[in-house]
Amino acid sequence: MTAHELINLFTFTMSPWELLIRGTAMYWFLFLIFRFVLRRDVGSIAISDVLLLVIVADASQNAMAGEYKSVADGMVLVGTIVGWNYALDWAAFRFESVHRFLEPPKLPLIRHGQVLHRNLRQEFLSLDDLMSELRKQGVDDVRVVRHAYMEGDGHISVLRARGQEQESHRAEDPVK
C-alpha cells in the first residue's frame, strides 16, 4: 500500500456534517419505528440497544468493506450513532419525562381475572400465547390473576389475586 493510498484511507470523502445529519436522521427514524411499532419483538433488551447494534453494524460494515471511500466517514457515522444512544440513556436516567417517552408503558392484559381481548389484539397476542406465558409463571387459571401486564420490554408480568398463590407441583420422576 502506498503512502497516498494510506492517506486516502483516512481522509473524508463526504462532509462530516452530512454524515452527522444522515446518522441522526436514520437513528431517530429507526428509533421511532422500534418504539411505536415493534415493541413486542424486541424482547428483553432495550430498544435503543437493538437499534444501536443494527445501525452500527451497517455503518461499520460500509466503512470496513469500502462502501465509503474512507474509514473516517464510517468513524464519524458510528460516533454519531453511539453518541445519540449515550445521550438518550443519560437523559432517560436523568429525566422522568424522557424515560416515559423512550420506554413504552405497560399494557394491561388481564384485570381481576378477566382477559382484556382488545389489548391482546393490539399486541397481536393470541389467548394461547397469553396462557403459555401464564403457565411459565405457574398460573393455570386466569381467574387467579389480579393483573397481568405486557411490560415495555415485551415480557409479561403476572400478579396473582390475594389468597390465590399457587404451589408448583413437580411431576414424580418415573426413573426413581
Buried (B, 14 or more C-beta within 10 A) or exposed (E): EEEEEEEEEEEBEBEBEEBBEBBBEBBEEBBEEBBEEEBBEBEEEBBBEBBBEEBBEBBBEBBEEEEBBBBBBBBBBBBBBBBBBEEBBEBBEEEEEBBEEBBBEBBEBBBEBEBBEEBBEEBEBEEEBBBEBBEEBEBEEBEBBBBBBBBBBBEBEBEBEEEEEEEEEEEEEEEE
